[in-house]
Amino acid sequence: MTWDAADGASGYRVFRRISGESAWTKLEDTEGTSYTDATAQAGVTYEYTVRCIASSGYTSGYDADGLSITAQ
């Protein structure tokens, strides 16, 4: 998945959950604006969300609904 760069962000924190569950799991911190989930299981629908990380270490809020993707 990819996302647009955010002004002032020095990195991004990617989270995932299985569709319908409430808890998010942190997957990775990245400096880029894309992420490939190599651990996703085919046929499972996941929701992803991304937080911005400022150079101070502060993280932004996030979209609690996330983006829904079914792994292939």
C-alpha positions as CSV (number, residue, x, y, z in Angstrom):
1,M,0.0,0.0,0.0
2,T,1.1,3.6,-0.5
3,W,0.1,6.9,1.0
4,D,1.0,10.6,0.5
5,A,3.8,12.2,2.4
6,A,2.7,14.4,5.3
7,D,4.3,17.8,6.0
8,G,6.7,17.5,9.0
9,A,6.7,13.7,9.1
10,S,10.1,12.1,9.4
11,G,8.6,8.6,9.3
12,Y,5.4,6.6,9.5
13,R,4.2,3.8,11.8
14,V,2.1,1.1,10.0
15,F,-0.6,-0.9,11.9
16,R,-2.8,-3.8,10.9
17,R,-5.8,-5.7,12.3
18,I,-8.0,-8.5,11.0
19,S,-11.2,-7.1,9.8
20,G,-13.8,-7.0,12.5
21,E,-11.3,-7.1,15.4
22,S,-10.7,-4.0,17.6
23,A,-7.0,-4.2,18.4
24,W,-4.3,-2.8,16.1
25,T,-0.9,-4.5,15.8
26,K,2.2,-2.4,15.0
27,L,3.9,-3.8,11.9
28,E,6.8,-1.5,11.2
29,D,8.2,2.0,11.3
30,T,9.3,3.3,7.9
31,E,10.7,6.5,6.4
32,G,9.1,5.8,3.1
33,T,5.5,6.2,1.9
34,S,4.8,2.6,1.1
35,Y,4.6,-0.8,2.8
36,T,4.2,-4.4,1.7
37,D,2.8,-6.8,4.2
38,A,4.8,-10.0,3.6
39,T,3.1,-11.7,6.5
40,A,-0.5,-11.4,5.3
41,Q,-2.3,-14.6,4.8
42,A,-4.2,-15.2,1.5
43,G,-7.9,-14.8,1.7
44,V,-7.8,-12.9,5.0
45,T,-9.2,-9.3,5.0
46,Y,-7.0,-6.9,7.0
47,E,-7.4,-3.3,7.9
48,Y,-4.4,-1.0,7.8
49,T,-3.7,2.4,9.2
50,V,-0.7,4.7,9.3
51,R,0.5,7.2,11.9
52,C,3.0,10.0,11.1
53,I,6.1,10.2,13.2
54,A,7.7,13.7,13.8
55,S,11.4,14.1,14.2
56,S,10.7,14.7,18.0
57,G,9.2,11.2,18.2
58,Y,5.6,12.4,18.6
59,T,3.1,10.3,16.7
60,S,-0.1,11.7,15.1
61,G,-3.6,10.4,15.4
62,Y,-4.8,7.8,12.9
63,D,-7.8,6.7,10.9
64,A,-9.6,4.3,13.4
65,D,-11.5,2.7,10.5
66,G,-8.4,2.0,8.5
67,L,-8.1,0.8,4.9
68,S,-9.6,-2.7,4.2
69,I,-7.6,-5.0,1.9
70,T,-8.1,-8.8,1.3
71,A,-4.7,-10.5,0.9
72,Q,-4.1,-12.4,-2.4
